[in-house]
């Protein structure tokens, strides 16, 4: 089922495109446990039983 966007007057506009998952080998900025963002690479993607994506990332070393 596709979501639809609506305007402030209640009229329905074009459908909202589904969220595209990240792909393996994509470079991203990822929040670490210290609440800072670091460059990381997605090394695995799994779809969980609830339909959400689970990503395994490798943080890049920056000197």
Buried (B, 14 or more C-beta within 10 A) or exposed (E): EEEEEEEEEEEEEEEEEEEEEEEEEBEEEBEEEEEEEBEBBBEEBEEEEEEEEEBEBEEEEEE
